[in-house]
Amino acid sequence: MDIRDKIPPSGSPAGIPNDLSAFWMPFTNNRAYKASPRLLVSAEGMHYRSHDGRSILDGTAGLWCTNAGHCRAPIVEAIQRQAATMDFAPTFQMGHPLAFELASKLTAMAPEGFTQAFFTNSGSESVDTALKIALAYHRARGEGHRTRFIGRERGYHGVGFGGISVGGIVANRKVFGPLLAGVDHLPHTYSREHQAYSRGQPDWGAHLADELERIVALHDASTIAAVIVEPVAGSTGVLIPPKGYLERLRAICDRHGLLLIFDEVITGFGRLGTAFATDYFGVKPDMITLAKGLTNAAVPMGAVLTRQGLYDTLLEAAPPGTIELFHGYTYSAHALACAAGIATLDLYRDEGLFERAAALAPDWEEAVHGLKGTRHVIDLRNLGLIAGIELEPRPGKPGSRAYDAFVKCYERGVLIRVTGDIIALSPPLIIEPEHVDTIMTTIREVLETLD
Ligand SMILES: Cc1ncc(COP(=O)(O)O)c(C=O)c1O
């Protein structure tokens, strides 16, 4: 058969596909979705447009990623220009100017001392890259026996085998076998009993970092390469670090020579009102993993920022004439992604979007905590432009109440995100006060209607 007979013509005139079965949707209840689909067909600023012509207010910046709002002209134009100039250039033993320019911009905006950027295509790849750099670094220093990683319960680090091994979300791990060997986990930092309705960082919980001492004593520091945590855990339902917790982790890592990796895939690029959570908390890790907001999600891209010394150590250890790190992706520093990244970082700077997020954060906090007393709400938490709204689960049906809230909010024109029975909000940083009102009012009204 001629291939032209096998590939059907694209889309219907309205852009609505006739067949939904072939696309195996990620992290989706495929059966429920395909019985009642929700298609987004265009986007601009704070809004999507749905296939049935409705305007949908984006309360989640897509998936925590379109921090500057949708389809921003400078980013769109940069991608268009680059696509017409040079679509792809290899970065293995070759290069193109935008890759170097973006790396320089990114390290310049990073906290002092982060001197290199390794490019990937996603948060998951950034995490696996950071774990591999940690192993290679210790080996280059003659400590190749440091092979263990310490993650955290309820942590989310993407879906690669490295990421699910150090991650702590049971559903993401349980069907995928034994995972990476030699991984241990810190306890998560959430306690409703001690932290419910905290505004910003909870007062209770810094002592949970001391569990790292116990884990180090169990395995011996000489076997541990790195500790990886999200400064604010997002995908697991918005867990804000207790005051002093990250500082304590850093001190323990220093005491035992462990690298500390902050997974900033969601906290990077202004989510807390600073470029990175590292700036917000004033705690410096050794590596920062990034993705999402790096290109405003217009082209997939991730990065690992490494602290001065890691790169130099690997370069010095490798015999001359050899590749220093046997790692990279065909699309590392893809030309379109670099063009999007450069335009995005310029846009964040020119519009002062991180500062804007910081200025909006107090009103955001008020609005979020204004939901106290709403039916089914059992906790509210916030930091920067992030909110977690925890609902009482329906007996025997965990997650079903929040899922119904998600569907009903969408029907009323607001996109929220749910994980378990927690609503997670992370709007674009261009949000206006009236959008905040619409989001909170819609959530309140929807929750009041739900059983
Ligand atoms: C903290 C964190 N790490 C890693 C990832 C994975 O990123 P990606 O889906 O781009 O692989 C995510 C995605 O939400 C994340 O929140």
Ligand as a Chemical Component Dictionary entry (heavy atoms), coordinates in Angstrom:
data_LIG
# 
_chem_comp.id                   LIG 
_chem_comp.type                 NON-POLYMER 
_chem_comp.pdbx_formal_charge   0 
_chem_comp.three_letter_code    LIG 
# 
loop_
_chem_comp_atom.comp_id 
_chem_comp_atom.atom_id 
_chem_comp_atom.alt_atom_id 
_chem_comp_atom.type_symbol 
_chem_comp_atom.charge 
_chem_comp_atom.model_Cartn_x 
_chem_comp_atom.model_Cartn_y 
_chem_comp_atom.model_Cartn_z 
_chem_comp_atom.pdbx_ordinal 
LIG C1 C1 C 0 9.701  19.092 40.302 1  
LIG C2 C2 C 0 9.533  18.439 38.977 2  
LIG N1 N1 N 0 10.546 17.725 38.460 3  
LIG C3 C3 C 0 10.445 17.135 37.269 4  
LIG C4 C4 C 0 9.300  17.229 36.530 5  
LIG C5 C5 C 0 9.207  16.523 35.220 6  
LIG O1 O1 O 0 9.201  17.397 34.176 7  
LIG P1 P1 P 0 8.757  16.882 32.713 8  
LIG O2 O2 O 0 7.315  16.543 32.795 9  
LIG O3 O3 O 0 9.084  18.043 31.835 10 
LIG O4 O4 O 0 9.613  15.695 32.406 11 
LIG C6 C6 C 0 8.216  17.960 37.021 12 
LIG C7 C7 C 0 6.970  18.096 36.250 13 
LIG O5 O5 O 0 5.983  18.574 36.718 14 
LIG C8 C8 C 0 8.333  18.568 38.288 15 
LIG O6 O6 O 0 7.315  19.262 38.823 16 
# 
loop_
_chem_comp_bond.comp_id 
_chem_comp_bond.atom_id_1 
_chem_comp_bond.atom_id_2 
_chem_comp_bond.value_order 
_chem_comp_bond.pdbx_ordinal 
LIG C1 C2 SING 1  
LIG C2 N1 SING 2  
LIG C2 C8 DOUB 3  
LIG N1 C3 DOUB 4  
LIG C3 C4 SING 5  
LIG C4 C5 SING 6  
LIG C4 C6 DOUB 7  
LIG C5 O1 SING 8  
LIG O1 P1 SING 9  
LIG P1 O2 DOUB 10 
LIG P1 O3 SING 11 
LIG P1 O4 SING 12 
LIG C6 C7 SING 13 
LIG C6 C8 SING 14 
LIG C7 O5 DOUB 15 
LIG C8 O6 SING 16 
# 
